[in-house]
Amino acid sequence: MKSKGIMRNHREWSPDCYPDSPGSITIITKTMHETGVFWLRVATALYAVGLLHALLMLFRKKPDIFRVALGAFAIGVVVHIVAVVELTMAIGKFPVDNFFETFSLCALLVGIAFLFVYWKYRFESLSIFVFPLIFVMTLVGSMETPVASWPDPSLRDGWLLVHIVMILLGYASLLLTAIASIFYLIRERQLKHKVASASSIFDRLPPLGTLDTIVTNSMSFGFVFITLGVIAGSAWAFIESGTSWIEEPKIAISLVTWAFYLLMVFLRATAGWRGRKAALMAITVLCCSALTWAAHVGLRSFLEK
C-alpha cells in the first residue's frame, strides 16, 4: 500500500507520466520546434561555407574550396530538410504560416534546385549567386524564435559599430564603382564619336580597360563589405528587437538592394556584363543604396508627409 501511495504521488507530481496530457504535449511540441530551429541554424552555418566560396570567387576565378563548399552546401540542404520536418511535426502542418517559415522553405527549394542543376549541367558559376542568396534567406528564416538579450551593452554597441563601418565601406566602394562607370560611359562615347578636346578634363581619363578594372575591383570589395554589413545588421536587429525587425520597410529595402547588388556581381562574373551594361547597372544599384540610406536615417517619414 505504501508503494502504491508513493507511485500515485509521483504521478500527480510529474505530468510526463501522462503522455497524452495537454502539458506533456505542449512540452514535446515546444522541444520539437526548438530542435527544428536548431537544425535550421546548423544549416545556416553550413551554407556559410558556400558564402565564403562565392566571396572568394570575386577575387579568384578558381578558388580551391568549391568542392568543400559544395559538400557543405549539400549537407546543409539535408539538415535543412530535417529542420522543416521537425517544424512540420511540431506545429502539425507545413511551416508556411509566417514570413520566416516561408523564407526558409523558399531557400530550401532553391537549394534543391541548384543541386539538381549542378548534377545535370555542372553549372558551377551559378554558385556565385545561389550560395549567398540561400545563406541570407536561411539566416533570416532561422530568426523566427527570439534569443536572449545582449549580455553586455558594450557588445551591443560594438556590434552595431561593426555593422555601420561595413555598410559605409560598402557604400564607398559602390560610389567608386558608379563614378568609374560614369567615366567609362563618357570615355566610350568619346572614342565612339571621336570627340576630343585638349581643354576637356575627360580627355585625361584612363583607358577603358583601366576603368573596367576599377569597376570590377571596387564592385567586388563593395559587395563583400555590404554582405558582411547585412549579416551583422540582421543579427543585431534580431537580438535587439526579436522578430519585429523584419516588419520595418527599411529592412525590406536593404534586402532588395543587397539582392540587386548580388545580381550585378553575378552577371558581371558569369554573363560577361562589362562596359556599358555593367556601368548602367552599377549606377542603378547606387540609386537603390541611396534610397536605403535615406530610409535608415529617417528621411522616409519626411518624404511621406
C-alpha positions in Angstrom: 0.0 0.0 0.0 2.8 2.3 0.8 4.5 1.7 -2.5 1.1 2.4 -4.3 0.9 5.7 -2.4 4.3 6.7 -3.5 3.6 5.8 -7.1 0.3 7.7 -7.0 2.0 10.8 -5.6 4.8 10.6 -8.2 2.2 10.6 -11.0 0.4 13.5 -9.5 3.7 15.4 -9.3 5.1 14.6 -12.8 2.8 15.4 -15.8 5.2 13.5 -18.1 3.8 10.3 -16.7 0.7 11.1 -18.8 1.9 11.1 -22.4 -1.5 12.3 -23.7 -1.9 15.1 -21.2 -2.0 18.7 -22.6 1.0 19.7 -20.6 3.3 16.9 -21.9 2.1 17.5 -25.5 2.9 21.2 -25.1 6.4 20.4 -23.8 7.0 17.9 -26.6 5.8 20.3 -29.2 8.0 23.1 -27.9 11.0 20.8 -27.8 10.5 19.7 -31.4 10.1 23.3 -32.5 13.3 24.3 -30.8 15.0 21.3 -32.3 13.8 22.4 -35.8 15.1 25.9 -35.3 18.4 24.5 -34.0 18.9 22.4 -37.2 17.9 25.3 -39.3 20.7 27.3 -37.7 23.1 24.4 -38.3 22.1 24.5 -41.9 22.8 28.3 -42.0 26.3 27.6 -40.6 26.9 25.0 -43.4 25.7 27.4 -46.0 28.2 30.0 -44.7 31.0 27.9 -46.3 29.3 28.4 -49.7 29.1 32.1 -49.0 32.8 32.2 -48.4 33.4 30.4 -51.7 31.3 33.0 -53.5 33.1 35.9 -52.0 36.5 34.3 -52.9 35.3 33.8 -56.5 35.1 37.6 -56.9 38.8 37.8 -56.5 40.0 34.4 -57.7 38.3 32.8 -60.7 39.0 29.3 -59.5 39.1 29.1 -55.7 40.3 25.8 -54.2 37.3 25.4 -51.8 34.5 24.8 -54.3 34.3 21.0 -53.6 34.4 21.7 -49.9 31.7 24.4 -50.2 29.5 22.2 -52.4 29.8 19.3 -49.9 28.9 21.6 -47.0 26.1 23.0 -49.1 24.7 19.5 -49.8 24.9 18.6 -46.1 23.2 21.9 -45.3 20.3 21.0 -47.6 19.9 17.7 -45.9 20.0 19.3 -42.4 17.5 22.0 -43.7 15.1 19.2 -44.7 15.4 17.7 -41.3 14.6 21.1 -39.8 11.5 21.5 -42.0 10.3 18.0 -41.0 10.8 18.8 -37.3 8.9 22.1 -37.6 6.1 20.3 -39.5 5.7 17.7 -36.8 5.9 20.4 -34.1 3.1 22.6 -35.5 1.1 19.8 -37.1 1.2 21.3 -40.6 3.6 22.6 -43.3 5.6 25.5 -41.9 4.4 28.4 -44.1 2.4 30.4 -41.6 4.7 33.4 -41.4 7.5 35.2 -43.3 10.3 33.4 -41.6 9.0 29.9 -42.3 8.1 30.8 -45.9 11.6 32.4 -46.5 13.3 29.3 -45.1 11.2 27.0 -47.3 11.9 29.0 -50.4 15.7 28.8 -49.6 15.4 25.1 -49.3 13.6 24.7 -52.6 16.2 26.9 -54.4 19.0 24.8 -52.8 17.5 21.6 -54.0 17.0 23.1 -57.5 20.7 24.2 -57.6 21.9 20.7 -56.6 19.8 19.2 -59.4 21.1 21.8 -62.0 24.7 21.2 -60.9 24.3 17.5 -61.1 22.8 17.7 -64.5 24.8 20.5 -66.2 27.8 21.2 -63.9 26.9 24.9 -63.8 29.5 25.8 -61.2 29.4 29.6 -61.7 25.8 29.7 -60.6 27.1 29.2 -57.1 28.2 32.8 -57.0 24.5 33.8 -57.0 22.9 30.9 -55.2 25.2 30.4 -52.2 25.0 33.9 -50.8 21.2 34.1 -51.6 20.4 30.9 -49.7 22.7 31.8 -46.8 20.9 35.1 -46.3 17.4 33.6 -46.8 18.1 30.8 -44.3 19.7 33.2 -41.8 16.6 35.3 -41.8 14.4 32.2 -41.7 16.2 31.0 -38.6 15.4 34.1 -36.7 11.8 33.1 -36.0 12.5 32.3 -32.4 13.8 35.2 -30.2 17.0 34.7 -28.3 18.4 36.2 -25.0 19.2 39.9 -25.0 22.6 41.4 -25.0 24.8 40.2 -22.1 26.8 43.4 -22.2 25.9 46.9 -23.5 29.5 47.3 -24.8 29.0 44.2 -27.0 25.8 45.6 -28.3 27.4 48.9 -29.2 30.5 47.3 -30.7 28.4 45.0 -32.9 26.4 48.0 -34.1 29.6 49.8 -34.9 30.9 46.9 -37.0 27.6 46.9 -38.9 27.8 50.7 -39.6 31.5 50.5 -40.6 30.9 47.6 -43.0 28.0 49.4 -44.7 29.9 52.7 -45.0 32.8 50.9 -46.6 30.5 49.1 -48.9 28.8 52.3 -49.9 32.2 54.0 -50.5 33.2 51.1 -52.8 29.9 51.3 -54.6 30.2 55.0 -55.1 33.7 54.5 -56.6 32.1 51.8 -58.8 29.4 54.2 -60.0 31.9 57.1 -60.6 34.2 54.8 -62.6 31.2 53.6 -64.5 30.2 57.1 -65.4 33.7 57.9 -66.6 33.6 54.6 -68.6 30.4 55.8 -70.4 32.0 59.2 -71.1 35.2 57.7 -72.4 33.3 55.2 -74.5 31.3 58.0 -76.1 34.4 60.0 -76.8 36.1 57.1 -78.6 32.9 56.1 -80.4 32.3 59.6 -81.8 35.9 60.6 -81.9 35.3 63.6 -79.8 38.5 65.2 -78.4 39.3 68.5 -76.9 42.6 69.4 -75.3 40.8 71.6 -72.8 38.5 68.9 -71.6 39.4 67.1 -68.4 37.6 64.0 -69.7 40.4 63.6 -72.3 42.7 62.7 -69.4 40.6 59.8 -68.3 42.3 56.3 -68.1 41.8 53.8 -70.9 38.6 51.8 -71.0 40.4 48.7 -69.8 41.7 50.5 -66.7 38.3 51.9 -65.9 36.7 48.5 -66.3 39.3 47.0 -63.8 38.5 49.7 -61.3 34.8 48.9 -61.6 35.4 45.2 -61.1 37.6 45.6 -58.0 35.6 48.2 -56.3 32.4 46.3 -57.0 33.8 43.1 -55.5 35.1 44.9 -52.3 31.8 46.7 -52.0 29.8 43.5 -52.2 31.9 41.9 -49.5 31.5 44.8 -47.2 27.8 45.2 -47.7 27.2 41.5 -47.3 29.0 41.4 -44.0 27.1 44.6 -43.0 23.8 43.0 -43.8 24.7 39.9 -41.8 25.9 41.9 -38.8 22.9 44.2 -39.0 20.3 41.4 -39.3 21.8 39.7 -36.3 21.9 42.9 -34.3 18.3 43.8 -35.1 17.2 40.2 -34.2 18.8 40.3 -30.8 17.7 43.8 -30.2 14.0 43.6 -31.1 13.2 39.9 -31.6 11.1 39.1 -34.7 9.6 42.6 -35.1 12.6 43.9 -37.0 11.6 42.2 -40.2 8.4 44.2 -40.4 10.2 47.5 -40.9 10.1 48.8 -44.5 13.8 49.9 -44.3 14.8 46.2 -43.7 12.9 45.2 -46.9 14.6 48.0 -48.9 18.0 46.9 -47.5 17.5 43.3 -48.5 16.2 44.2 -52.0 19.2 46.5 -52.5 21.6 43.7 -51.5 19.8 41.3 -53.9 20.3 43.8 -56.8 23.9 44.1 -55.8 24.2 40.3 -55.8 22.6 40.1 -59.3 25.0 42.7 -60.6 28.0 40.8 -59.3 26.7 37.5 -60.7 26.0 39.0 -64.2 29.4 40.6 -64.3 31.2 37.4 -63.1 29.4 34.9 -65.2 27.5 36.5 -68.1 30.3 38.8 -69.1 28.4 42.0 -68.3 31.1 44.6 -68.8 31.3 48.0 -70.3 28.0 49.9 -70.8 25.7 47.2 -69.3 27.8 46.9 -66.1 28.1 50.7 -65.8 24.4 51.3 -66.1 23.6 48.5 -63.5 26.2 49.9 -61.1 24.5 53.3 -61.3 21.1 51.6 -60.7 22.4 49.8 -57.6 23.9 53.1 -56.3 20.4 54.7 -56.6 18.9 51.8 -54.6 21.6 52.2 -52.0 20.9 55.9 -51.7 17.2 55.0 -51.1 18.2 52.5 -48.5 20.4 55.1 -46.7 17.6 57.6 -46.8 15.2 55.1 -45.2 17.7 54.3 -42.4 18.5 57.9 -41.5 14.8 58.7 -41.1 14.1 60.5 -44.4 11.4 58.1 -45.3 9.0 59.6 -42.8 9.8 63.1 -44.1 9.2 62.0 -47.7 5.8 60.5 -46.7 4.5 63.8 -45.3 
